[in-house]
Amino acid sequence: MTLPAEKQALLDTITTRLSAVPGVVAVVLGGSYARGMARPDSDLDVAMYYAEDSPFRIEDIRRVAAEISIAGPPDVTDFYGWGPWVNGGAWIRTTAGKVDFIYRNLDQVRRTLDEAARGVTHHHFDQQPAFGFYSVTYLAETRVCLPLHDPAGHIASLKRQVEVYPPLLKEKLVLSNLWLAEFSLVHAAAYAERGDVYAVSGALTRTGAFLTQVLFALNETYFMTDKTAMAEIAAGFHAHAPLVPPGYVQQLSRILARLGETPADLSASTRAVSELWASVVELAKEAGFGYRPAFTLV
């Protein structure tokens, strides 16, 4: 990763100052720069990790944020000020562009990785657009982040833990999300018969979100964010033989862009998404997952 000189100088300054804050056990660069997907106007995403029983003082983070801000003291949240997963931080305007500070509870990350290895996942819809926060994102963040300060090797240890995609996580995400997608489609069909555009659009985009989780899991790629999900699927996860239905992104985008308004058009859109769902089910079967509905639908 190569940063523009001005951003690199700022990142070095931030790292030095955060590393000196008592309670900061690690500092990493995440986001688009860590993923190699940055644009010239991309933010610097800097995460600081703390131990649950001995966190840093918010006042210390507020001081560092104010020192690099060019727009006055920025808003700096308390712990979990942004929700239970993206659990606080600050948005800062600097001479080198926008910087995001993000808090990470080291113990919470460890628990989440341990749970993922057992096939346990969490989804918090209210946390962020478009479809909420998926706990597997912690694994994605861990995989791609670039350690800037990790004296005790905490981040290095977490990275070793996510080198191999957990088989039980894959099974859980594939089978549970196929069911949630099917359940949403059943409701979409009923809404379509009534000409309910609001409910059909919600049910079908919800279906698409569940299928996204399935495709990421089938391809053993940790899901990071809805913002880049379609581009990653369209690129076949940069795999030699990706498990993605041909033209999947184009088909889904075309359907969602033209759902219709009449019962007939809405029903046709629902059937089209159902066909995409069926194609993903077939891929899951080819990968060794025998999908069955969680409940009998009548």
WOTAFEN-V155073 format. One record per residue. RES is the residue in one letter. D_CENTER is the distance of its C-alpha to the mean C-alpha in whole Angstrom. Layout:
res = [RES,RES]
d_center = [D_CENTER,D_CENTER]
This chain:
res = [M,T,L,P,A,E,K,Q,A,L,L,D,T,I,T,T,R,L,S,A,V,P,G,V,V,A,V,V,L,G,G,S,Y,A,R,G,M,A,R,P,D,S,D,L,D,V,A,M,Y,Y,A,E,D,S,P,F,R,I,E,D,I,R,R,V,A,A,E,I,S,I,A,G,P,P,D,V,T,D,F,Y,G,W,G,P,W,V,N,G,G,A,W,I,R,T,T,A,G,K,V,D,F,I,Y,R,N,L,D,Q,V,R,R,T,L,D,E,A,A,R,G,V,T,H,H,H,F,D,Q,Q,P,A,F,G,F,Y,S,V,T,Y,L,A,E,T,R,V,C,L,P,L,H,D,P,A,G,H,I,A,S,L,K,R,Q,V,E,V,Y,P,P,L,L,K,E,K,L,V,L,S,N,L,W,L,A,E,F,S,L,V,H,A,A,A,Y,A,E,R,G,D,V,Y,A,V,S,G,A,L,T,R,T,G,A,F,L,T,Q,V,L,F,A,L,N,E,T,Y,F,M,T,D,K,T,A,M,A,E,I,A,A,G,F,H,A,H,A,P,L,V,P,P,G,Y,V,Q,Q,L,S,R,I,L,A,R,L,G,E,T,P,A,D,L,S,A,S,T,R,A,V,S,E,L,W,A,S,V,V,E,L,A,K,E,A,G,F,G,Y,R,P,A,F,T,L,V]
d_center = [21,24,23,26,29,28,25,25,28,26,24,27,28,25,24,28,28,25,26,30,28,29,26,24,24,21,20,17,16,12,11,12,15,14,13,16,15,16,19,22,21,17,17,17,14,16,15,18,18,21,23,23,27,27,25,26,27,26,29,28,25,26,29,27,25,29,30,28,27,30,29,31,29,25,24,23,21,22,20,18,19,15,15,14,11,11,14,16,17,19,19,22,24,26,28,26,23,20,19,16,17,14,16,15,17,18,19,16,14,17,17,14,14,18,17,14,18,19,17,16,13,12,10,11,12,13,11,10,10,10,9,8,6,6,8,7,4,8,9,7,8,12,12,12,13,17,19,22,24,23,27,27,24,22,19,21,21,18,17,20,18,15,18,18,16,17,19,19,15,16,18,17,14,16,19,17,15,18,20,18,18,22,23,21,23,26,26,25,29,30,29,30,34,34,33,30,28,25,25,24,22,20,20,20,16,15,17,15,11,13,14,11,10,13,14,11,13,16,15,14,11,8,5,3,3,6,8,9,8,12,13,12,14,17,17,17,15,18,20,23,23,20,20,19,22,24,23,20,18,21,22,20,20,23,24,21,23,26,26,30,32,34,34,35,32,29,31,31,27,26,28,26,23,24,26,22,21,24,24,20,23,25,23,22,25,26,23,25,24,26,25,27,26,25,28,31,31,34]
